[in-house]
Amino acid sequence: MIVLLESIKSGQFAPKNILHNITSGIIVGVVALPLAMAFAIASGVKPEQGLYTAIIAGIAVSIFGGSKVQIAGPTGAFIVILSGIVQQYGVSGLQIATMMAGVILFLLGISKLGSIIHFIPKPVIIGFTSGIGVTIWVGQWKDFFGLSGITGAHFHEKLFSLIKALPHLQLATTGLALLSLAIVIFIPKIPKLSKIPGPLMALVVVTLIQYFCQFDNVRTIGSAFGGIPQGLPTFALPPMTISTMLTLIGPAFAIAMLGAIESLLSAVVADGMAGTKHDSNQELIGQGIANLLSPLFGGIAATGAIARTATNIRNGGNSPISGIVHAITLTVILLVLAPLATTIPLATLSAILFVVAWNMSEAGHFIKLIKCAPRADVVILLLTFCLTVFADLVVAVNIGVIIAILHFVRRMASSVEVKPNVDTDLSQELQRHGIEHLPRELAVYALEGPFFFAAAETFEHVMTRIQDDPKILILRLKWVPFMDITGLQTLEDIIRRFQKKNTQVVISGANPRVTYKLKKAKIISLIGEQNFYLQFDDALDASLNTLIPTSNNLQQ
């Protein structure tokens, strides 16, 4: 709503700007038609449910979202998750999980967690999107080649079953699929036809061929689903119980996380193309409202669609009007042309999804990462990819992120240094006191880097290796940006260990945040307020003044 109001204030609803957005919205609506049906069928629901989703989500995200040009609807990224939910919990289970995901997305938005996308490493994102692409591609072989008798619960089982069935492919179905694929790929490359969306052209041409030729054994929307109802979706609340909702927490969270990632990625791409700046928190709120409303009218999960958003921008869309017009266009098509959909071959929709799968796989980017990325990132990329394909998308993302975090923690820990400050490091400070060397009774150590659980062992190891127990030990914390409870407890243990040896521990240079934590953990009380200094020079001066009168080991 905020973006919509801003568009009105900025004059994008003026007559001179409205025409571009109406034109773009109509084009995007036409492009979305075959995609919405294809994504719905591949997700295990009826084709009209994809259209309902595109209509409801398209309006909701345009009004309540955080991007002026975002186009929302069913997407290929959801196919793997949604089809699995439908198989296990049925369509009503999918709708309940989608509504729960909408609530999660809404809460993420109002909690200002829109920057969530920045915490997921690139190898994980590329790994699971490429894995989704492969899964979609193989999943469409059945309708592309007209295969039957496909079995298997897991990817490798389905793949072996499909390969075994390939010799029995249906020639008419395969021919129509190959023609559809050629039209989708090559029509945009023909100058005079480049403005016609390839999927739409394939849908019209191949449907007409099937209508006039009536090939036997070619599955169509009519033969598989009984056609598409002519009319608007009706309001219906899915049957919800507490036990069902508890069972669907996992699937709902998966839909929400993938929806957040895809919508924010799409918004970032749109910003780069249109020169806009999206509000990530508002975008999640809009996506949440869309997913909450969509199942109430027979729809499924929706998110920002990168390809349709890009099409919107390329055709002059620069305000939420185009997204609303895109939904209105689909509504008109549903009301007027629904009976004509019965002859659409499923092979054509599979061919469209072949191209979607290729685009999702980002094969060029995937290969580039394998060639150029550090070894650890390549491992994370391949692991996420393999788990997405052979196990589960949610498992893949979770494990990929966890391993990436552990790798980051290991690298952060290895960057932490605990270094003794020797005479050469403190030459200027010593010179002020007229000495060249530190007294043997004084030891100075600097901790550089975050003092957290993974770095605590390094600090403890260095401290325990100090052989000659000094009378005073100065710990310099100037270069410590933060400390966690493990670091604080380790520091306390080390201080108590030195105090038992009658060593006076002095701390200096802590920043305000670290100082607050030291006070809260009562570490400053442990060493005494007189032994805590904000400046190292003050700590060194006090320590030297204490030692110089009694030291027998100074070298003038």
N, C-alpha and C positions, 0 to 999 in steps of 0.2 A: 504493500500500500504506500510505503514511503517513496519508493522509486516511482510509482505511478503518479503520486502527487508532485514529485520533483519534475517529472516529464511534462506535466500540465503547466507548472510554473515556468519552465524553460521554453515554452512555446512549441513543443513537439506535437501538440494536439492542434496546432494552427492548420488551416486548410492546405497551405503549401507543403506541409510535412505529412499530413495524413495520407495523401495519395500514395506516396512511396511505401508507407507502412501497410496500407491495404493491399497493394500489389504484392509486396513481399509475403504478407500473411497468406494470401491465396496460393502463391507458389509453394510455400512451405507446407500448407495443408494438403496440397496435391502430392508433394513428396512424401508426406507422413502417411498417406493412405496405405500403400502396399507395405511399408515398414511396420506400421502398427499391427496390421493383420498377421504379418510374418512373425513378429516377435511374440504375439499372443499365442499363436499355434505352437511355436517352438517352446513356449513356456508351459504348455500343457493345458491351455484354456481355449475357449472359442474365439474365432477371429473378431467378432463384434466387441469382445471385452477389451481388445487392444484399442479399438476405436473409441470406446467409452473412456478408457484411460487417457488417451491423447486429448480428448475434449475437456474432461474435468480437470486434469492436471495442467493442461495448457492454459486454461483460464486462471486457475488458482495461482500458479507460479508467476504468471504475467502480472497479476494484481498484487500478490503478497510477497513475491520474491525480491532478491537483492540485486538483480541484473536487469537492465533495460531491454536486453535483446535475447534473453534466455528462452529457449523453446523446450518445453518439458513433455514427456510422454514415456511410453514403454521403450526400453533400450535393449540392445544385445547383451550388455554387461549383466543384466538380471536373469538371462535365460537359464543359466546353470543353476542358480539358487532357486528360482521360482519353480522350475520343472521338478526339482528334487522335493520341494515342499508340497507340491500338488500330488506327487506320487505317494508321499508318506502321510499327508494330512488331508488331502482333498482340496477342492477349490475353496470351500468355506474356511478351511484352515489357513490357506494362503491369504484370504481377505482379512481374517482376524490378525494374522502376523503383519500384514501391510499396515493396518490401522495402528497397531502397537508401534511399528517402526515410525509411523507419522508422529506419534506422541514423543518418541525418543528424539527424532530430528527437531521437533519443536522445542523440546527442553534443551537440546544442544545449542540451538540458536539463541534462546533467551538467556542461557548461561554464558554467552559470549565465547563459545568454543568453536567459532567458525574457522579458526586457524588450524584446525585439526589436520588438514591436508599437508601442512608443512612438517608434521611429525612422522609421516610415512615415507620411508626412503624410496628413492627412484627405482632401485632394483626390485623392490617389492611390488611397486605399482606396475612396472613393465612386465614383471614376471607373471602376475596374476591376470593382467589384461591379455597378454599373449597366450596364456593358458586357456582363458575363456574363449579366445579366438579359435584355438585348435579344437576345443570341445564343441563349440557351435558348428564348426566345419564338419567334423565327423558325425555329429548328431543329425545333420541334414542329408547324409548319404541315402537314407531310407527313402525319403520322398523324391530326392533328385534322380535316383536310379530306379525308382519303383520297386524296391525290394520288399519282401515279406518274410515272416518267420524270424524276425530279429529278436534275439534274447540276450540276457545278461544284465546284471544289476550294476556292475562297475564298468568303467571306461574300457579297460583292456578286454573284458568279456564281450562288450558290445562291438568293439573294433574287430575282434576275431570272428564274431558272428556276421558282421557286415562283409568282411573279406570273403568268407565262405559263400555268402549269398550273391556276390558280385557276378559270377558267371550266369546267374539267372535273372539279370536285369531286364526290365521291359524296354524295348527299343523305342516305342512311341513316347513314353514318359521321359526317357533319357534324351531323346532328340529335342523335345520341347524344352527340357531343362538346359541343354547346351545352347539352344537358340536364345533362350532368356538370358543366359549368362553372357553370351556374345553381345546382345543388345545393351545390357547394363554396362558392360565394359567399354564398348566401342562407340555407342551413340554420342556420349559427351565429347568424343574426339573428332566428330564430324562437324565442320564449321557451321553449316546451316541448321544443324539439329542440336547443337551443343547446349542450347537453352532449355531443351526439353529434358526433364529428369529421366535418367536411364531406367530406374525401377518402374516408373509410370509407363514409359514406352513399352517395356517388356511385358508389363501386366496387360496392357491394351492389345498389343499385337498377338501375343500367345493365347490370350483368352479368346480372341476372335478366331484364331486358327482352330482351337479346340471346339468352339461353338459351331463352326461350319463343318469341320471334319468328323467330330464326334468319335475320336479314337477310343477303342475299347481299353478297359483296365487303367485308364488315366484318372487318378484320384483328383477330385476337385473339391472346392469348398462345399458345394451342394451335396456331393456323395459322402463326404466325410463328416460334415456338420449340419447338413440340412439347410444350408444357406444362412443369410444374415437377416435378422428381424428388421423390418422397416418401421422405424419409430425411435423415439427417445428412450434412454434407459430409465427404469423406474427405481424409486428409492426403496432399499431393502436393507435392514440391519442384520448382519450375519449372526447366527446363534452363538452367543458368547457365554462361557462359564469360567469361574476362577481356575478350575483345573486345566481347562483348555488353554487359557492364557499363560499359566505357569509352564505348560508343556511347550508353548510356542515362543518363550522368551529368547531362546537361542536363534531360531530362524528370524525373529523380529529384529534382533540386534544385528544379524548379518545383513538384512535388507537395509537397515538404517545406515550402517557403516559404508556399505557399497554405494548407497544412494548419496551419502554425503560426499564421498570421494569423487564420484562421477559428476555430480552437479557442480562442485567447486572447481574441478578440472575444466569442465565446460565453461564456467564463468571466467576462469583465467584465460582460456583460449579466446573467448569473446572479447575480453578486455584488450588483448593484443591485436585483434583484428579491427575492432571498432574504436579503439582509443578511449574506452570508457573505464570506469573504476567501480567494481561491484562491491556490495556490502555482504561479506561472507556470512555474518550472523543472520542478517535478514533473509539471505538466500536459504539458509537451513530452515528458518521459520516458514518460508513459502513452500519449501519441499515437504515440510512436516504437514502443513495444512492440506497440500495436494494428496499426500498418501493417506491422510485421515479421511478425506472426502471421496476419493476414487472408489474404494470398495463399497461405499454406501450406494453407488449407482452402477454396480456390476463390474467395476474396473479392477485393475491389479496395480502392482507397485510401479512407480514412475520416478524419473530423475531427469536431470538436464541432459539433453541429447546433443552431443558435440556436432555431429554432421548437420542436423536440422538447424541448429543455432548458427553454424557457419553459412548455411544456405540463406538464412534470414538476413544476415549481415551483407552478404554479397549482392543481394537483391534490393538493398536500400533500407532494410528495417533498422530503425534506430530508437524505437520506443516500445513500451508494452502493447501498443495497439496491434502490432504485427502478430504477437503471440495470441491475442484474443481473436483476431481475424482468422488465424490458422485453425483455431478450435471451431469457430463458426463455419468455416469452409467444410470441415469434416462433418459437422452436424448436418449441413445441407446435403452433402453427398450421402450420408446415412439415410436421410429422409427420402431422397429422390431416387438414388441409384442402387440401393441395397439389393433389389431383386436381381440385378445384373451380375452380382458377385457369385452366383451359384456355379458359373462355368469357369471361374478362375482356377487353373491347375495348381495344385500344391507344389508341383515341380518348379513353377515360376517363382513362388515365394522362397523355395529352398535355394534357387539360383541367386536371388537377391541376398539371402543370408550368407551365401558363399562369399560374396563381395564384402559384406559387413564383417564377416569373420577375418578376412584378409586384412581389412583396414584396422580391425581391433588388434590383430597380432603384432602390428608394428615391427614386421620382420627386419626391416633395415636398421631400426633403432636397437632391436634385440641383438642382432649380429654385431653391431658397432660396440655395444656394451661388453659383449664377450671378448672382443678383440682389444678394447682400450681400457676397460675398467680395472681397478685393482683386483687382485685375486679374491679377496674376501667378498667384494661386491658381486663378482661373477658367481661365486658359490651361493650367495643369497638369491641372486636372480634365478639360477637354475633350480635351486631347491624350491623356491616359490612356484616356479613354472611347473615342475614335476608334481608337486603336491596339488596344485590346482587341477591338473589334468587327471591324475590317477587317484587322488584322495578326495579332497573337499576344499572348496574355495575359502571357507571360513578358517579351516585348519591351516591352509596355505598362508593366508594373510597373517594370522596370529603367530605362527611359527616364524614366518619371514621377519615380522616386526621384532619378535623376541630375540632372534639371532642377530638382527641388525643392532638392537639395543646392547646386547652383550658384547658385540664386536666394538661398538662405540665406547662402552664402559672400559673395555680392556685397553683400547687406545688412549683413552683419557687417563687411566691409571698409569700407563707406561710413560705418559708425558709429565707426571708429577715427579719432582725431584726434591730430595732432602740433602742439601749441600752444606758442608762446613765452610765457614768464612775464615780464611787464613789471613796472614799478615798483608799479602798483596791486595786482597779484597778490601781491607780496611785501612789502607796506608794513610789516607787523608785524615780519618778519624784519630788514628794513633799519633799522627804528627802533631795534632793539637795538644796532645798530652806530653809531647817531647819524648816519645818512645817509638821504637821500630817494630817491636814484636808484642803479640798478645801475651799476657801472663799465662803460665801453664795452668794456673788455677781457674782460668776463664775459657769457656768454650762457647762459640757462637755458631748456630745452625740456622739456615734459611730454608723455609718450606715454600716451594714454588708450584702453584697449581691448586685445583680444588681438593680439599681435604675431606674425602668422602670414603664410603665403605671399601671401595676397591683400592684406594691408595693408603688405607690405614696400615696394612701389612708392611708396605715399603717404609713408612715412617718408623714403625716399631722396630723393624729390622736394623735400620741405621742407628737408632738410639741405643739399642742393646749392644751394639758393636763398639761403643765408646769405652775404651779400656781404662784410661786414667780418669777416675772420677773427679770432675772439676768441683771447685767450691761454688762457682756460679755458672749456670747454663742459661744463655740467652736464646730464646726461640723467636726468630723473626717471621711474622705472619703477614708482612706487607703485600706479598704476592699471592695470598690465598683469597680467592674471590668468595668462596662460601665453604661452610662445613656442615656435615650432617651428624646425626646422633652417634654413628659409629666412629667418626673422626673425633668427636668430643669425648667419647668414652675412652678411646685409645689415648688421647692426650692426657686425660685424667689419670689413667693407669701409669703412663710414663712419668708424670709429675710425682705421683705417690712413690714410685720406685726410686726416683732420684732423691726425694725428700728423706726416704729411709736411709740413704747413704750420706745424709747431711749436706746435700747439694741444694743450693738456693736456685730456684727456677724463676727466670724473668721472661715475660712475654712482651713483645713490642710490635708496633706497626699494624695492628689489626684494623680493618675497615669497620665502619659503623655497624654493618650487618653481622659481621663475625663477632664484634665486641658485644653486641646484644646477646648472641647465642652463648658466648663465654660467660656472661653475667647470669643468664638464665640457667645454665648448667652448673653454676656456682664454682666455676674453675678460677675466676678472678678471686673469689673468697678463699679458695684453696691455697693460692700462691701469695695472697695478701695484696691489698690495693696498692701498697708501696712498691710492689714488684710488677705492676702493669703499666706500660708506657705506650702512648700513642706514637711517639717518635723514637726511632732506634738510637739516634744520637743521645737522647736523654737516658735511655737504658744503659748504653755503653759508658757514658760519663759517670753515672751512679755506680756502676759495677767497678770501673777502674778506680774511682775514688775510694771504694771499699777495700780493694785489693792492694793498691800501690803501697800504702804504709806498712803492710804486713808481708808483702811478697819478697821472697828471697831469690826469685827467678827472673827478674826483669833484666833485660839487656839494653843498656843505654846506647 
